[in-house]
Amino acid sequence: MAAESPRRDTARWQELDRLHHIHPFTDFAALAGKKVRVITRGKGVYVWDSEGRKLLDGMAGLWAVNVGYGRKELADAAQRQMMELAYYNSFFQTTTVPTAELAAKLAAITPAGLDLAMFCNSGSEANDSMVKLVRYFWNRQGQPKRKTIITRRYGYHGVTLASASMSGLTPMHPQWDLPLPGFVHIQAPYWYGEGGDMSPEEFGIHAAKALELKIQELGPETVAAFVAEPVQGAGGLIVPPSTYWPEIQRICETYGVLLVADEVICGFGRTGRWFGSDTYGIKPDLMILAKGLSSAYIPIAAVMVGERVGEVITGAHEELVHGFTYSGHPTACAVALENIAIIEREQLVERAGGEVGDYFQARLRELADHPLIGEVRGVGLIAGMEIVADKAKRRHFAKPGEVGLICRNHCFENGLIMRAVRDIMVLAPPLIIARAEIDEIVEKARHCLDLTLADVQRLGLL
Ligand SMILES: Cc1ncc(COP(=O)(O)O)c(C=O)c1O
């Protein structure tokens, strides 16, 4: 029997998907009226859809495929481990070889003091587990009133009840009766959108002081932790002014509040150092890892625990009543270990923090001369471009997200995956990206911005 044509297969997969698949963050009815894109293959920085169209994946999936697609080493690591011991659990005084090895490796590469790893399967689970550890810590410290977790507007920390409560993207709350009690949001260091007449440095201090004001308002004896991404990703690629993190660090130390760095996007080289905490000199008590930990080849995440909380856990002499069937899954750990070995072997952190990251940032900044682009910002191999109606006044278009979506759709049609967050176009390509591929991104992005401008003019949106 002759093989089905790709087009026939595409139609079948689209129909199966339409009938049976509830997508994340998707309007089910709206998607049903469209034809879903079926991605079938990936190699390097490219993916292909079921119609054979090649797309440069400027988002590394969801800011995750740091070592690029199609890495045989990772498939081999999974196969070796599956044949040796596909699964065993870490409950009941047991571990597996890759689990212990990965915990030690993470202790070695994360900032000093973060020497304990608690494994989970997603960034959301890791954040949820972290909230439990924070509660446990303060309860054991005899300060059970310290329960409030402070996070930021535009923050994204995942979708479980606790991590969605921490997320500061307001559409994430009403459908689920969130945030839960005890989760409070303060402003983000979003200078371009909210800095007004202040310089970025002034605004960095101002935004950090919002934490101090909130702690004082709530009473320091009730505040458990401040949780933040070093660079805010899903909320619009918010790069903090240089003054922000030192002031946050000072405030957390002054009030004894635990500082948690959510490194799910920033970790594993994205900002040009191993962790965003290295880039910004943050000394977190706890750190959240996922995505780049395995370059998304397999689900795995971790909470890294520093001395302050670690001593309480290891000295408790009672069972820590928490853990997942797949905590420290040996196959996932083996893949993560090989992924880290690739990052080291190919010096991907050094590339992102050096020549390649510099080239990426410099070339993208050329787009700041485009009539639609108000600011290009970024660090290492992550960047955002702010689409505005009026560059001089830093004024956005009336309907947030409308023009960003137009631009994103042009990008897809022209072979580039670039995400739109409201009207901020976001890029976080695999760290293996070559100069020629960066050139391709910039060329395609400019062309798509031109097409977007033509649409904006035609629709009278200006
Ligand atoms: C900073 C941050 N934290 C947590 C998460 C949630 O991770 P997951 O989707 O693996 O649950 C994400 C996902 O994008 C993230 O960007």
The ligand as an ORCA input file, in Angstrom:
! r2SCAN-3c Opt
* xyz 0 1
  C      10.104     31.225     35.271
  C       9.210     30.035     35.135
  N       8.888     29.328     36.224
  C       8.111     28.256     36.156
  C       7.599     27.821     34.958
  C       6.694     26.630     34.905
  O       7.345     25.541     34.378
  P       6.507     24.308     33.787
  O       5.796     24.780     32.580
  O       7.587     23.276     33.517
  O       5.593     23.840     34.862
  C       7.934     28.510     33.785
  C       7.438     28.057     32.462
  O       7.534     28.749     31.480
  C       8.750     29.653     33.882
  O       9.044     30.389     32.794
*
